Amino acid sequence: MVEIDHILGRGLTFSEARVLREGGSDHYPVRALVSFPKEEPKGSGKP
């Protein structure tokens, strides 16, 4: 289990997310698949 702040999660892709507790709070735990952006190899000429 990992905690990712919604601000620090920028650039990540969250899919198949669901809240693990009923209610309306935005602080309830969420289960999701997380995809990280692909990094280009160093020296590839891409920024």
Secondary structure, 3 states (H helix, E strand, C coil): CCCCCCCCCCCCEEEEEEECCCCCCCCCCEEEEEECCCCCCCCCCCC
